[in-house]
Amino acid sequence: MTVNREQVLRSAAALLTRKSTATMDEVARAAGIGRATLHRHFAGRDALVRALEDLGIREFEAALDAAALDEGTSEEALRRLIAAVEPSAGLLSFLVTENQLFEGDEVNEGWNRLDARVAAFFRRGQERGEFRIDLTPAWLTEALYGLVSSGAWAVQAGRIAGQDFPYMIVELLLGGARRSVER
């Protein structure tokens, strides 16, 4: 039987976003394969998490590309970004809280690329006068990640409806990031 690695990763991501402490046995069961098969593809939890990290980075980069952040107003671009990131929000939520990914000197360069792209988006919004200038692009980037993660967890726990995810994130972020026009 051929094992679809991508499907195994997606099954692992679905489980780990609900239960971050899941064992490799639980991951194998969720993927519909045996533990030995899982270990042939991923030597252990660290290898699995690193593979999930690569998947998450690819998905977030694809969302950034799909959002066309340079087109239209910053608000329109942010709405497109949240809509594009929504399908992988649970995986990103898991990855953002997975400490082993951010320890030591081996932080995946993909995170730096993502951070730079998101921060550049917020900087452009500031330069256009659409976002507050008293909040750094780095802080707005972290706030975006935090809201996406929190939103994913709230949807998963049934505290908010999935259809409300984009609206709630964009409105809360913009309410804090939007530059007020003084009268």
N, C-alpha and C positions, 0 to 999 in steps of 0.2 A: 504494500500500500504506500503510495506517495503522499507525503505530508506537505501540505501547503503552508510554508513558513509564515507567510503574511497572515493567513487565517489563524494560525496558532498565536501570533502576536496580537491580533485583534481580540481573540478570545481572552488572552492573558490581560490585555488592557482593560477589557470590560470587567473582568473579575477584580483586578487590582484597583480600579477606580472605586469599586464598591467596598473592597476589603484589602487595604494596602498590606496587611500582614499575612495574606494568603500564602500557604506553603507551595512548594513545587508540585506536590501531589495534587493539591486543589487546582493548581493551574493546569496540570495535565488533564484532570477530569473535566474541567471547563472547556478545554480544547478538544475533548473527545479522543485523546490519545493516551498511551501508557506513559508512566514516569520515565522508563528507559528511553522511549522515543523522544520525549521532551529533552532529556539530558544529552541525547545525540545532537540535538540542534542547539542547545544552550547548556553549557557545562555546569551552570549553577544559577542561583538567583541574580548574582552580579551580572553575568553575561546576558540573562534575560532582560534585566532592567536597562542595560546598555543598548540592547537591540530595540527596546521600547523607546528609549531616548532618541535613537536615530529615526524611528518611525514618527515620533512626536515632532521632531525638528523638521522632517520632510513635510509633514502635514501643515505645520504652522507656516513654513515657507510658501507652500502652495496657497494657503489662505491669504498671505500677504500679497502674493502675485495676483490672485483672483480679485482682491479688493481694489486694485488699481489706485493706490493711495495718493498718487499725484493728480488724479482726475477729480474735478468738481471741488466742492467745499470740503473743509476738513471734517465737518459734521457728517456729510454724505459718505465720505471715505471711511470714517469710523463705523458708521452703520453697516457698510459693506464688509468691513473687516470682521465685526462681531458676527454677522450672519455667516461669513465664510469659516470662521473658527468654531462655530457652535458644534458641528458634528464631532470634532475632536476635543472638545472642552474637557471632558472627563479624563482623557489621557493626559492632557496638559496639566490638569489639576493634580493628578497623581505625580507627574514628573516634577512639578514645581515644589512639591513637598517631599520629594525623595532625596534626603540629605546626602546620600552616598554619591550623587551626581555632582555635588558642589564642594566636595572635600578634596584637598590636595591640589596638586598642580595639573591634573589631567582633566580639567573641565573641557568638555566638548566645545570646540571652536564654533559649532553651530549656534550655541546659545549667544555667543558674542555677535555673530552675524544678525541673529534675530533682534537682539537688544538694540543694535545699531540702526537697523531698519525702522523699528518702532520709534526709537528716540528721534530719528531724523524726521519721521512723520509729525511727531509732536512739535519739534523745532520749527518745521515749515508752518504749522498752524499758528505758532506764536509769532513768526515773522509776518504772517498775513494778518495778524491782529485778531485771529479767531479764538485763540487759547490764551489763558492767563500767562503772563511772563514771570510771575513771582513763584511759580512752581517749575522745577527743572524738568527737562525732557526725561531724564533718568527716573525721577519720581513718578511722572505720569505713566511711564512704561511699567514700573513696578505696580502702580495702582491698577492699570489695565490687567496685568497678570493676576493680581489678587482678586479683582472683580470677576474675571472669567472663572477662576478656580472656585470662588465662593458660589457663583451662580450655578456652576456644574454640580457642586455638592448639594445645593438647595433643591435643584431639579431632581437629582438622584434620590434625595430623602423625601421627595413629595411635598416639600414646603412651598415650592412655587411651580407653576405650570411651565412645561418646556416651551410653550409658545410665547411665554413672557420673558424668557431668557434674554433675547437681544434688546428688547425695549428697556428692561430694568437696568442692564449694564450700561447701555449707551446713555440713558437719562441720568443715572447717578454719576457717571464719569463726566459727562458734559456739564452737569449742574455744578460740579466742582472745578472743572477745567475751563469752562467757557469764560471768556473775558467779559466783564460787565461793561455796558455802555453807560457811562456816567451822564446824568442829565444836568 
